[in-house]
């Protein structure tokens, strides 16, 4: 990591600013011995969760060719630009009719931490965005997945963005789609990557409608993407095996200590025969053997978040009492979160996948000849998983992802991860 220079960085370049903080931390000559403190200080002083509003303001700032300081442009000026752009394109402020006014909605968009996907899709029409612009907002500003090739509405939006069609042309295509009969179900329905390739080959409206027909099941309902769900369950099974292995090692150590204690006790006992002593030792050596399928979300929580303090009820202390709540908001993989993900009652995020894979990867550090090799391997494999789920690669401007990467460059990634979490609650308590 050495040799990184510190050029003048624009206030608009969120990625480079975060990268600068990252390298200042991991290139610190004291990083190996003080990694926890350095990572914690970097998260507190240098990194913040970039809001959707910041991304939207930057997009308009650059598109309008503004020259004054980015921080000095008032929100109402951005509002005026959004209203003019929407009016020029005769675009409504929502996909569904309502009483909300664009003036009020635009202020919310420009100031909110996050928004739902529908806001990004309507902004795509109102601001005349390209497919690349919309995908960037979805993946970086919302930390979600790209336009979904399995969602009919998003496929129609994609087609319109790519071909410069307006909102009313989108509505006409949507109406035509609704009138179509269900099509055949093909074997590649669950492959997002394959469907994305097919979607990108669409050349005209006829091919668009044929593609949309293939997305429907025989009852006429559209299929949803399952790539993230498949990835989560696959990593979860690996995590179960790792935790079972950890628990079994603990049980073996406990049994070994019991045997040693019993051996010392029996050596002073002349009343028992040797075969009786051996029988007692054998009994003390017995211990529980955990099977991977026995491991629960609560067990995962006890390992991954081992250093997060708990309240009187046995539950983790709420994030609001952590000094890193702003940076890690919604990123904690608790037992309740894992349970909801496995039950399908919560939407899987990139952070769920990253945290779970980080844990699994952290148990195989000896597979790599050095820290740099394992760091590169982690990034490569994690990005492959994210790509399969139509999500962007690891993004250093996201504080939590930057945190994970800094941990991966420490001697003990999982231990460092746990210690930083613990410090965040200790520091909040001292404040």
C-alpha positions in Angstrom: 0.0 0.0 0.0 3.0 2.3 0.3 3.8 5.0 -2.2 0.3 6.4 -2.3 0.4 10.1 -2.9 -2.0 12.7 -1.7 -3.2 14.9 -4.6 -5.7 17.7 -4.4 -9.1 16.0 -4.3 -12.3 17.6 -5.5 -15.1 17.9 -2.9 -17.3 16.2 -5.6 -15.1 13.1 -5.8 -16.6 11.0 -3.0 -14.6 7.9 -4.0 -11.2 9.6 -4.0 -11.8 11.4 -0.8 -12.7 8.1 0.9 -9.7 6.3 -0.7 -7.5 9.0 0.7 -8.7 8.4 4.2 -8.3 4.6 3.6 -4.7 4.8 2.5 -3.8 7.3 5.3 -5.0 4.7 7.8 -3.6 1.5 6.3 -0.3 3.1 5.4 0.2 4.5 8.8 3.5 3.0 10.2 1.7 2.2 13.4 -1.2 0.4 11.7 -0.1 -3.1 12.5 0.2 -2.4 16.2 -2.7 0.0 16.6 -5.1 -1.0 13.9 -8.2 -0.9 16.0 -7.6 2.7 17.2 -6.6 3.9 13.8 -9.6 2.3 12.0 -11.9 3.7 14.7 -10.5 7.2 14.4 -10.7 7.1 10.6 -14.3 6.1 10.7 -15.1 8.9 13.2 -13.2 11.7 11.7 -12.9 11.0 8.0 -15.8 9.0 6.7 -19.5 9.6 6.7 -22.4 7.8 5.0 -23.0 9.8 1.8 -26.7 10.5 1.5 -28.9 10.1 -1.6 -29.4 13.8 -1.5 -25.7 14.4 -1.9 -25.5 12.2 -4.9 -28.5 13.9 -6.5 -27.1 17.4 -5.9 -23.7 16.4 -7.3 -25.4 14.9 -10.4 -27.4 18.1 -11.0 -24.4 20.3 -10.2 -22.2 18.6 -12.8 -24.9 18.3 -15.4 -25.8 22.0 -15.1 -22.1 23.0 -15.3 -22.1 24.9 -12.1 -18.8 26.5 -11.1 -19.3 27.9 -7.6 -18.4 25.8 -4.6 -20.6 22.7 -4.4 -21.3 23.3 -0.7 -22.4 26.9 -1.3 -25.3 26.0 -3.8 -28.6 26.2 -1.9 -31.1 23.4 -2.1 -33.8 25.6 -3.6 -31.6 26.1 -6.7 -31.5 22.4 -7.2 -35.3 22.3 -6.7 -35.8 24.8 -9.4 -33.7 22.8 -11.8 -35.6 19.6 -11.1 -38.9 21.3 -11.6 -37.8 22.8 -15.0 -36.4 19.5 -16.2 -39.6 17.6 -15.3 -41.7 20.3 -16.9 -39.7 20.2 -20.1 -40.2 16.4 -20.3 -43.8 16.5 -19.2 -42.9 14.0 -16.6 -45.1 13.5 -13.5 -43.5 13.3 -10.1 -44.6 9.8 -9.3 -45.6 6.6 -11.1 -49.0 6.7 -9.3 -51.4 9.7 -9.3 -51.4 11.6 -6.1 -51.6 15.1 -4.5 -47.9 15.5 -3.7 -46.3 18.4 -5.4 -43.0 18.2 -7.2 -41.7 21.2 -5.3 -42.1 19.4 -2.0 -41.0 16.0 -3.2 -37.8 17.4 -4.8 -36.8 19.0 -1.6 -37.2 15.6 0.1 -35.1 13.9 -2.6 -32.4 16.5 -2.3 -32.1 16.2 1.5 -33.0 12.6 2.4 -30.5 9.9 3.5 -32.1 7.3 1.2 -35.1 6.8 -1.0 -36.9 3.9 -2.6 -36.2 2.6 -6.1 -39.3 4.2 -7.6 -37.8 7.7 -6.9 -34.7 6.8 -8.9 -36.8 5.4 -11.7 -39.0 8.5 -12.0 -35.9 10.7 -11.8 -34.5 8.8 -14.7 -37.4 10.0 -16.8 -37.6 13.5 -15.3 -33.9 14.3 -15.6 -33.3 12.5 -18.9 -30.9 10.0 -17.4 -29.0 7.3 -19.2 -29.1 3.6 -18.2 -25.7 4.1 -16.7 -26.8 7.1 -14.7 -29.8 5.2 -13.3 -27.7 2.2 -12.4 -25.2 4.4 -10.7 -27.9 5.9 -8.5 -29.4 2.5 -7.7 -26.0 0.9 -6.7 -24.1 3.8 -5.2 -26.7 6.3 -3.9 -29.2 3.6 -2.8 -26.7 0.7 -2.3 -29.0 -1.6 -4.1 -28.9 -3.7 -7.3 -28.9 -2.5 -10.9 -32.1 -2.4 -13.0 -33.6 -5.8 -12.5 -33.9 -7.9 -15.7 -36.6 -9.9 -13.9 -38.9 -7.0 -13.0 -41.1 -6.0 -15.9 -41.4 -2.4 -14.8 -37.7 -2.0 -14.5 -37.2 -3.7 -17.9 -39.6 -1.2 -19.5 -37.8 1.7 -17.8 -34.5 0.4 -19.0 -35.8 0.2 -22.6 -37.1 3.8 -22.4 -33.8 5.2 -20.9 -31.7 3.4 -23.5 -33.9 4.6 -26.4 -34.6 8.2 -25.1 -38.4 7.5 -24.7 -40.4 9.7 -22.4 -42.7 8.8 -19.5 -45.9 8.7 -21.6 -44.2 6.3 -24.1 -43.3 4.2 -21.0 -47.0 4.1 -19.9 -48.0 3.1 -23.4 -45.6 0.2 -23.3 -46.7 -0.8 -19.9 -50.3 -0.9 -21.0 -49.3 -3.1 -24.0 -47.4 -5.4 -21.7 -50.4 -5.8 -19.4 -52.5 -6.9 -22.3 -50.1 -9.6 -23.3 -50.9 -13.2 -22.4 -48.4 -15.1 -20.1 -45.6 -16.7 -22.0 -43.6 -19.9 -21.5 -41.4 -20.4 -18.5 -37.8 -21.2 -19.6 -35.0 -22.9 -17.7 -32.9 -19.8 -17.4 -35.6 -17.9 -15.4 -33.5 -17.9 -12.2 -30.3 -16.7 -13.9 -30.1 -13.0 -13.5 -26.8 -12.9 -15.4 -28.3 -14.8 -18.4 -31.4 -12.7 -18.3 -29.4 -9.5 -18.3 -27.6 -10.6 -21.3 -30.8 -11.4 -23.1 -32.3 -8.0 -22.1 -29.3 -6.2 -23.5 -29.9 -7.9 -26.9 -33.4 -6.4 -27.2 -33.4 -4.3 -30.4 -37.1 -3.3 -30.8 -40.5 -3.2 -29.3 -41.5 -6.6 -30.6 -38.5 -8.2 -29.0 -39.1 -6.3 -25.8 -42.7 -7.7 -25.5 -41.5 -11.2 -26.2 -38.9 -10.9 -23.5 -41.5 -9.6 -21.0 -43.8 -12.4 -21.8 -41.1 -14.9 -20.9 -40.8 -13.4 -17.4 -44.3 -14.4 -16.5 -45.3 -17.6 -14.8 -48.3 -19.6 -15.9 -50.5 -17.7 -13.4 -49.4 -14.4 -15.0 -47.3 -13.2 -12.1 -43.9 -11.8 -12.7 -40.9 -13.6 -11.3 -38.5 -11.8 -8.9 -34.8 -12.1 -8.8 -33.5 -14.9 -6.6 -29.8 -14.4 -7.1 -29.2 -12.5 -3.8 -31.3 -15.1 -1.9 -29.3 -18.0 -3.4 -26.0 -16.2 -2.6 -27.1 -15.5 1.0 -28.1 -19.1 1.6 -25.0 -20.4 0.1 -22.8 -18.2 2.3 -24.9 -18.9 5.3 -24.4 -22.6 5.0 -20.6 -22.0 4.8 -20.9 -19.8 7.9 -22.8 -22.5 9.7 -19.9 -25.0 9.0 -17.4 -22.4 10.3 -19.3 -21.8 13.5 -19.8 -25.5 14.1 -16.1 -25.9 13.8 -15.4 -23.1 16.2 -17.9 -24.6 18.7 -16.4 -28.1 18.4 -12.9 -26.7 19.1 -14.2 -25.1 22.2 -15.9 -28.3 23.3 -12.7 -30.2 22.7 -10.7 -27.8 24.7 -13.2 -28.0 27.6 -13.0 -31.8 27.5 -9.2 -31.7 27.5 -9.2 -29.5 30.6 -11.6 -31.8 32.3 -9.5 -34.9 31.5 -6.4 -33.2 32.8 -8.1 -32.2 36.0 -9.5 -35.7 36.4 -6.2 -37.3 35.7 -4.5 -35.3 38.4 -7.3 -36.2 40.8 -7.1 -39.9 40.0 -3.3 -40.1 40.4 -3.9 -39.3 44.1 -6.6 -42.0 44.4 -5.6 -45.5 45.4 -9.1 -46.9 45.8 -9.9 -47.4 42.1 -8.5 -49.9 39.7 -6.7 -48.7 36.5 -9.6 -49.8 34.3 -12.0 -47.7 36.4 -9.7 -44.7 36.2 -9.5 -45.1 32.4 -13.3 -45.4 32.2 -13.7 -42.1 34.1 -11.1 -40.4 31.9 -12.9 -41.6 28.8 -16.2 -40.3 30.1 -14.6 -36.9 30.9 -13.3 -36.8 27.3 -16.8 -37.1 25.9 -18.1 -33.8 24.5 -20.9 -32.5 22.3 -20.2 -32.4 18.6 -22.1 -29.6 16.7 -23.5 -30.3 13.3 -23.6 -27.3 10.8 -27.4 -27.6 10.5 -27.7 -27.1 14.2 -26.1 -23.6 14.1 -28.7 -20.9 14.4 -28.8 -17.1 13.6 -28.2 -16.6 17.3 -25.0 -18.6 17.2 -23.8 -16.6 14.2 -24.5 -13.4 16.1 -22.6 -14.7 19.1 -19.5 -15.1 16.9 -19.6 -12.2 14.4 -20.8 -9.7 17.0 -19.1 -11.2 20.0 -17.8 -7.9 21.3 -21.0 -5.9 21.1 -22.4 -5.5 24.6 -25.8 -6.8 25.6 -28.5 -5.4 27.8 -30.3 -7.1 30.7 -32.6 -9.0 28.3 -29.7 -10.6 26.6 -30.2 -8.6 23.4 -27.5 -6.5 21.7 -27.5 -2.9 22.8 -29.3 -0.7 20.2 -27.2 0.9 17.5 -28.2 4.4 18.7 -25.8 4.0 21.7 -22.9 3.3 19.3 -20.6 6.2 18.3 -20.6 4.7 14.8 -24.3 4.6 14.4 -24.2 7.2 11.6 -21.6 5.2 9.7 -23.0 1.7 10.4 -26.7 2.4 10.4 -28.6 -0.7 9.3 -25.4 -2.7 8.7 -25.4 -4.9 11.8 -26.1 -8.6 11.1 -27.9 -9.5 14.3 -29.8 -12.8 14.9 -33.1 -11.0 14.2 -31.8 -9.6 10.9 -30.5 -13.0 9.9 -33.8 -14.7 10.8 -35.8 -12.2 8.8 -33.5 -12.6 5.8 -33.8 -16.4 5.9 -37.6 -16.2 6.3 -37.8 -13.9 3.4 -39.4 -11.1 5.4 -36.5 -8.7 4.8 -34.9 -7.6 1.6 -31.3 -8.8 1.3 -28.8 -5.9 1.0 -25.2 -5.9 -0.2 -24.1 -5.4 3.5 -25.7 -8.6 4.5 -23.7 -10.5 1.9 -20.5 -8.6 2.6 -20.7 -9.2 6.4 -21.5 -12.9 6.1 -18.8 -13.5 3.5 -16.3 -11.5 5.4 -16.8 -13.8 8.4 -16.4 -17.0 6.3 -13.3 -15.6 4.6 -11.8 -14.6 7.9 -11.7 -18.3 8.9 -9.3 -19.2 6.1 -6.5 -16.7 6.4 -3.8 -19.5 6.4 -4.8 -20.3 2.8 -2.9 -17.2 1.6 0.8 -16.4 1.8 0.4 -12.9 3.1 -2.0 -10.1 3.9 -1.8 -8.5 0.4 -2.7 -11.8 -1.2 -5.7 -12.5 1.0 -6.8 -8.8 0.7 -6.8 -9.1 -3.1 -8.5 -12.5 -3.0 -11.3 -11.2 -0.7 -12.0 -8.3 -3.0 -12.0 -10.6 -6.1 -14.4 -13.2 -4.6 -16.7 -10.6 -2.9 -17.0 -8.6 -6.2 -17.9 -11.8 -8.0 -20.7 -12.5 -5.6 -22.0 -8.9 -5.8 -21.9 -9.0 -9.6 -24.0 -12.2 -9.6 -26.5 -10.3 -7.6 -26.5 -7.3 -10.0 -24.8 -5.2 -7.3 -21.8 -3.0 -7.8 -18.3 -4.0 -6.6 -17.1 -3.1 -3.2 -17.3 0.7 -2.8 -14.7 2.4 -0.6 -16.9 5.5 -0.2 -19.4 3.5 1.8 -18.0 3.7 5.4 -19.0 0.1 6.3 -17.3 -1.3 3.2 -14.2 0.8 3.8 -14.2 -0.6 7.4 -14.3 -4.2 6.1 -11.4 -3.5 3.8 -9.3 -1.9 6.5 -10.0 -4.9 8.8 -9.0 -7.3 6.0 -5.5 -5.6 6.0 -5.1 -6.1 9.7 -3.4 -9.2 11.2 -6.6 -10.6 12.6 -9.6 -9.3 10.5 -12.4 -10.7 12.6 -10.8 -9.8 15.9 -10.2 -6.2 14.6 -13.8 -6.1 13.4 -15.1 -7.1 16.8 -12.8 -4.7 18.7 -13.9 -1.7 16.6 -17.5 -2.5 17.3 -16.7 -2.8 21.0 -14.9 0.5 21.0 -17.8 2.2 19.4 -20.0 1.4 22.4 -17.3 2.1 24.9 -16.6 5.5 23.5 -20.3 6.4 23.3 -20.7 5.4 26.9 -17.8 7.5 28.0 -19.3 10.5 26.1 
